[in-house]
Amino acid sequence: MKLTIEKASFKKISLDEISKALQKGLSNNFKEVTVSVIDCPNLKDWDCPAEGMSGNQKITDVGGEPYMHDKKYIGAEFDFKEVAKLIGSEKSYAFGAGSGAMSCLDGHCGELVINDNFITEESKSVIAMVGKNKECVAKDYTDRKHGGLGNIFYTDGKQGRVIKILIKGRSGEQGSLTQAIRAALLENLDLKGNDHLGLAGVFRVLKGKIKSHVQPDYADIKHEYYDSKLMKCVKDFLQFYQPVGSELQCYSVLWTGDPTGGNMNLRESSEHTHFHSYKDKQEAGHYHCDVTPDEIEYECYFNTADEIYRVNNIYKELASQS
């Protein structure tokens, strides 16, 4: 597939300022919140293939729902190592969330937890699929392709200053940690016009349970769920799981908004988070929210992204054809 790439810059805001905004905003939704700026711990202690998440920090937003669900495009795939070369991140640590590449899964679908070091060629990625009895099946995944959509944070993988977030218990209505982070930034930072911020990080669900999903195989979806004119899914078709956890490790990419004012057609939720068990359980997939507000506990490490790269803006392509 021919790759097209657009680029935009995020507003540069200090980690201290971001930390204060998160402390204030997250405290409105969670019972106990401690946000600080620290030297990144060695992420290899969390079984990541790199020590840190600093240096040459970039986010990608690849493809979109039409590539996944429009019958003309189903099976589309992207080589995320090739994308790394094109954006100047050939030697990088890449983590994030995407769909599984069907050619690498014997035609099956899945949720891909991307966790790859292109410097050392070490892969710690995991794929979640729906089993024969609708159970979640988690396996190692060493291919460098994802399916029709994905969001990845590329970095030099060096240790540097990061934002640490510790949370115990939820008091507010927002069950998604990542959406709570976005809301805290939007409400407590001075973001004007197209000034926006990008973050990415690794966090653990230490205690409590979450809701998740895994995309089932297309043959197992017995109803029409995608509107090609709206270019979006209009009915539920995913395989949901709850309660899931605890002892889960999540890889997250998020942003407060589109720095181009909408021209990039970025992912509608403005975040993408996938997870796997760090205790070798058959638990992995797409993170939605916690389902045990009194019990939930998180430990998080986040860093900023300087730029966002929009790869194959399928929405713009389809709009030009209509």
C-alpha positions as CSV (number, residue, x, y, z in Angstrom):
1,M,0.0,0.0,0.0
2,K,1.3,3.5,-0.9
3,L,1.8,5.6,2.2
4,T,0.7,9.2,2.5
5,I,1.8,11.3,5.5
6,E,0.8,14.6,6.9
7,K,2.5,16.2,9.9
8,A,1.6,18.7,12.6
9,S,3.2,19.9,15.8
10,F,1.8,19.9,19.3
11,K,2.2,22.8,21.7
12,K,5.2,22.5,23.9
13,I,4.2,22.6,27.5
14,S,6.5,21.8,30.4
15,L,6.1,18.5,32.3
16,D,5.7,20.5,35.5
17,E,2.8,22.5,34.0
18,I,1.1,19.3,32.7
19,S,1.6,17.6,36.1
20,K,-0.2,20.4,37.9
21,A,-3.1,20.3,35.4
22,L,-3.4,16.6,35.9
23,Q,-3.2,16.8,39.7
24,K,-6.0,19.3,39.7
25,G,-8.2,17.7,37.1
26,L,-7.8,14.0,38.0
27,S,-8.6,14.9,41.7
28,N,-12.1,15.7,40.6
29,N,-12.6,12.1,39.3
30,F,-10.5,9.9,41.6
31,K,-10.3,9.6,45.4
32,E,-6.5,9.6,45.8
33,V,-4.2,11.2,43.1
34,T,-0.5,11.9,43.2
35,V,1.1,13.4,40.1
36,S,4.8,14.2,40.0
37,V,7.7,14.6,37.5
38,I,10.4,12.1,38.0
39,D,13.3,10.3,36.3
40,C,11.7,7.4,34.3
41,P,12.2,4.1,36.0
42,N,13.8,1.4,34.0
43,L,10.8,0.1,31.9
44,K,12.7,-3.2,31.4
45,D,11.6,-3.9,35.0
46,W,8.0,-3.9,33.5
47,D,9.2,-6.3,30.7
48,C,9.3,-3.6,28.1
49,P,12.0,-3.9,25.4
50,A,13.5,-0.4,26.2
51,E,14.6,1.4,29.3
52,G,12.6,4.6,28.8
53,M,10.3,6.7,26.6
54,S,12.3,9.9,25.9
55,G,14.0,11.3,22.8
56,N,12.5,12.1,19.4
57,Q,9.0,11.7,20.6
58,K,6.3,11.3,17.9
59,I,2.7,10.0,17.6
60,T,1.2,8.4,14.5
61,D,-2.5,8.1,13.7
62,V,-2.8,5.5,10.9
63,G,-5.8,4.6,8.7
64,G,-9.3,4.6,10.1
65,E,-12.6,2.7,10.4
66,P,-13.1,2.4,6.6
67,Y,-9.9,0.4,6.3
68,M,-11.3,-2.0,8.9
69,H,-15.0,-2.2,8.0
70,D,-15.7,-1.1,4.5
71,K,-15.8,-4.2,2.4
72,K,-13.7,-2.6,-0.3
73,Y,-10.8,-2.2,2.2
74,I,-11.0,-5.0,4.7
75,G,-7.6,-6.7,5.0
76,A,-5.7,-3.4,4.6
77,E,-2.3,-3.5,6.5
78,F,0.5,-1.1,7.4
79,D,4.1,-1.9,8.1
80,F,4.8,0.2,11.2
81,K,8.5,-0.3,10.9
82,E,8.3,1.2,7.4
83,V,6.3,4.1,8.8
84,A,9.1,4.6,11.4
85,K,11.6,5.1,8.6
86,L,9.4,7.6,6.8
87,I,9.0,9.8,9.9
88,G,12.6,9.8,10.9
89,S,12.2,7.2,13.7
90,E,13.9,4.2,12.1
91,K,15.9,3.4,15.3
92,S,13.2,3.7,17.9
93,Y,11.1,2.1,20.6
94,A,7.5,1.9,19.4
95,F,4.5,1.2,21.6
96,G,0.8,1.7,21.2
97,A,-2.4,0.2,20.0
98,G,-3.6,-1.2,16.6
99,S,-5.6,-3.8,14.9
100,G,-3.9,-7.1,14.1
101,A,-2.7,-7.7,10.6
102,M,-5.0,-10.5,9.2
103,S,-2.2,-11.9,6.9
104,C,-0.2,-12.6,10.1
105,L,-3.1,-14.2,11.9
106,D,-4.2,-16.8,9.3
107,G,-7.1,-14.5,8.3
108,H,-8.3,-13.9,11.9
109,C,-8.9,-10.5,13.5
110,G,-7.4,-9.2,16.8
111,E,-6.4,-6.3,19.0
112,L,-2.6,-5.6,18.8
113,V,-0.6,-4.4,21.8
114,I,2.5,-2.9,20.0
115,N,5.7,-3.0,22.1
116,D,8.7,-3.2,19.8
117,N,12.3,-2.0,19.9
118,F,13.7,-1.3,16.4
119,I,17.2,-0.6,17.8
120,T,17.7,-4.0,19.4
121,E,15.1,-5.8,17.2
122,E,13.4,-7.1,20.4
123,S,9.6,-7.5,20.3
124,K,7.3,-7.8,23.3
125,S,4.1,-7.3,21.3
126,V,0.9,-9.3,22.1
127,I,-2.2,-10.1,20.1
128,A,-5.6,-10.7,21.6
129,M,-8.1,-12.7,19.6
130,V,-11.6,-14.2,20.2
131,G,-11.5,-18.0,20.7
132,K,-13.9,-20.6,19.5
133,N,-16.0,-20.2,22.7
134,K,-15.8,-16.4,22.6
135,E,-13.1,-16.4,25.2
136,C,-10.1,-14.1,24.9
137,V,-6.9,-15.7,23.6
138,A,-3.6,-13.8,24.0
139,K,-0.4,-14.7,22.1
140,D,3.0,-13.2,21.4
141,Y,3.1,-11.3,18.1
142,T,6.4,-10.6,16.3
143,D,5.3,-9.2,13.0
144,R,5.8,-5.5,12.3
145,K,2.5,-5.0,10.6
146,H,-0.9,-3.8,12.0
147,G,-4.3,-3.8,10.3
148,G,-6.4,-0.9,9.1
149,L,-5.9,1.5,12.0
150,G,-3.3,2.1,14.7
151,N,-1.8,4.7,17.0
152,I,1.9,4.4,18.0
153,F,4.3,6.4,20.1
154,Y,7.9,6.4,18.6
155,T,10.8,7.4,20.9
156,D,14.5,6.8,21.3
157,G,13.7,4.6,24.3
158,K,16.0,6.6,26.6
159,Q,15.4,7.3,30.2
160,G,14.5,10.9,30.9
161,R,12.0,13.0,32.9
162,V,8.4,11.7,32.8
163,I,5.1,12.3,34.5
164,K,4.2,9.7,37.2
165,I,0.6,9.3,38.2
166,L,-0.6,7.2,41.2
167,I,-4.4,6.7,41.6
168,K,-6.5,4.9,44.2
169,G,-10.3,4.7,43.9
170,R,-12.7,6.6,41.6
171,S,-15.2,9.1,42.9
172,G,-16.4,10.6,39.5
173,E,-18.4,9.4,36.6
174,Q,-15.5,9.1,34.0
175,G,-14.5,5.4,34.2
176,S,-11.8,5.8,31.5
177,L,-8.5,6.9,32.9
178,T,-7.3,8.1,29.5
179,Q,-10.4,10.2,28.9
180,A,-10.1,11.6,32.4
181,I,-6.5,12.6,31.6
182,R,-7.7,14.3,28.4
183,A,-10.4,16.1,30.3
184,A,-8.0,17.3,33.0
185,L,-5.6,18.7,30.4
186,L,-8.4,20.4,28.4
187,E,-9.9,22.0,31.5
188,N,-6.7,23.0,33.3
189,L,-4.2,24.1,30.5
190,D,-4.4,27.3,28.6
191,L,-4.9,25.7,25.2
192,K,-6.2,28.3,22.6
193,G,-7.3,27.8,19.0
194,N,-5.4,24.8,17.6
195,D,-3.0,24.5,20.4
196,H,-3.1,20.9,21.5
197,L,-1.0,18.4,23.5
198,G,0.0,14.8,22.8
199,L,0.8,12.3,25.5
200,A,1.8,8.6,25.5
201,G,2.6,6.2,28.2
202,V,2.6,2.9,30.0
203,F,0.4,2.2,33.0
204,R,-0.7,-0.7,35.1
205,V,-4.0,-1.6,36.6
206,L,-2.7,-2.7,40.0
207,K,-6.0,-3.5,41.6
208,G,-9.6,-3.5,40.4
209,K,-11.3,-4.6,37.2
210,I,-11.9,-3.1,33.8
211,K,-14.1,-3.5,30.7
212,S,-12.4,-4.4,27.4
213,H,-13.1,-5.6,23.9
214,V,-11.6,-7.7,21.2
215,Q,-12.6,-7.5,17.5
216,P,-14.2,-10.9,16.4
217,D,-13.6,-12.4,13.0
218,Y,-15.7,-10.9,10.3
219,A,-17.4,-14.2,9.6
220,D,-18.7,-14.3,13.1
221,I,-20.4,-10.9,12.8
222,K,-24.0,-11.8,11.6
223,H,-25.4,-8.3,11.0
224,E,-24.6,-5.1,9.1
225,Y,-22.9,-2.7,11.5
226,Y,-21.0,-0.3,9.2
227,D,-22.4,2.7,7.3
228,S,-20.1,3.5,4.3
229,K,-21.7,6.9,3.8
230,L,-21.1,8.0,7.4
231,M,-17.7,6.1,7.2
232,K,-18.3,4.8,10.8
233,C,-19.7,1.8,12.7
234,V,-23.3,2.4,13.8
235,K,-24.1,-0.8,15.6
236,D,-22.2,-2.9,18.2
237,F,-20.2,-5.8,16.8
238,L,-17.3,-6.2,19.2
239,Q,-16.8,-9.0,21.7
240,F,-16.8,-7.3,25.2
241,Y,-15.3,-8.7,28.4
242,Q,-15.9,-7.6,32.0
243,P,-14.7,-7.8,34.6
244,V,-11.1,-8.2,33.4
245,G,-8.0,-7.9,35.6
246,S,-6.3,-6.8,37.7
247,E,-2.5,-6.9,37.1
248,L,-2.8,-5.5,33.6
249,Q,-0.2,-3.4,31.6
250,C,-1.6,-0.8,29.3
251,Y,0.1,1.1,26.4
252,S,-1.7,4.4,25.6
253,V,-1.5,7.2,23.0
254,L,-3.7,10.3,23.4
255,W,-4.1,13.9,22.4
256,T,-6.3,16.8,23.4
257,G,-7.4,17.6,19.8
258,D,-6.3,18.1,16.2
259,P,-3.6,20.8,15.8
260,T,-4.8,21.4,12.2
261,G,-8.4,22.1,13.3
262,G,-9.8,19.0,11.8
263,N,-8.0,18.6,8.5
264,M,-6.2,15.4,9.7
265,N,-9.4,13.5,10.5
266,L,-7.8,12.1,13.6
267,R,-9.3,9.2,15.6
268,E,-12.6,10.3,17.0
269,S,-11.9,9.3,20.6
270,S,-8.6,11.1,20.6
271,E,-7.0,8.1,22.5
272,H,-6.2,4.5,21.9
273,T,-5.1,2.1,24.7
274,H,-4.4,-1.6,24.5
275,F,-3.3,-3.9,27.3
276,H,-2.1,-7.4,28.3
277,S,-1.8,-9.3,31.6
278,Y,1.6,-9.0,33.3
279,K,0.9,-12.2,35.1
280,D,0.6,-14.5,32.0
281,K,-3.2,-14.7,32.1
282,Q,-5.3,-14.9,29.0
283,E,-6.3,-11.2,29.3
284,A,-5.5,-8.7,26.6
285,G,-7.3,-6.3,24.3
286,H,-8.7,-2.8,24.1
287,Y,-9.1,-0.9,27.3
288,H,-12.4,0.9,27.9
289,C,-12.9,1.8,31.6
290,D,-12.8,0.5,35.1
291,V,-15.9,-1.3,36.4
292,T,-14.8,-1.3,40.1
293,P,-14.5,2.3,41.1
294,D,-13.9,1.6,44.8
295,E,-11.1,-0.9,44.1
296,I,-9.3,0.6,41.1
297,E,-5.6,1.5,41.4
298,Y,-3.3,2.7,38.7
299,E,0.5,3.3,38.4
300,C,1.3,5.4,35.2
301,Y,4.3,6.9,33.4
302,F,3.6,9.4,30.6
303,N,5.6,11.6,28.3
304,T,4.8,14.3,25.7
305,A,4.9,13.9,22.0
306,D,6.3,16.8,19.9
307,E,4.6,15.9,16.6
308,I,1.7,13.8,15.2
309,Y,1.9,12.1,11.8
310,R,-1.3,11.3,10.0
311,V,-0.7,8.2,7.8
312,N,-3.2,7.4,5.0
313,N,-6.1,9.7,5.9
314,I,-8.8,7.5,4.4
315,Y,-11.5,9.9,5.3
316,K,-10.0,12.7,3.1
317,E,-9.5,10.2,0.3
318,L,-13.1,9.0,0.4
319,A,-14.5,12.5,0.7
320,S,-12.6,13.5,-2.5
321,Q,-14.3,10.6,-4.4
322,S,-17.8,11.6,-3.4
